[in-house]
Amino acid sequence: MLQPDEVAAILRLKKLGWGSKTIARELGISKNTVKSYLKK
C-alpha cells in the first residue's frame, strides 16, 4: 500500500499529462500499481 504522499504524486503527475509508465518509473513503483490507484 502506498503512502498518501505517493498517491498524491501519482494524481498530480497524471494531471500534468504524464503516462502511467513514466509515473511508475519516476516513483519507483510498478505500472500496474499506478493504474490501480488511478482507477480509484
NORZI-V999499 format. One record per backbone hydrogen bond with DSSP energy under -0.5 kcal/mol. NH is the residue of the N-H (numbers start at 1). CO is the residue of the C=O. Records with the same first field share a line. If there is no record, write none. Layout:
BEGIN
NH=CO + CO
END
This chain:
BEGIN
6=3
7=3
8=4
9=5
10=6
11=7
12=8
13=9
14=10
15=11
16=12
17=14
18=13
23=19
24=20
25=21
26=22
27=23
28=24
29=24
34=30
35=31
36=32
37=33
38=34
39=35
40=36
END
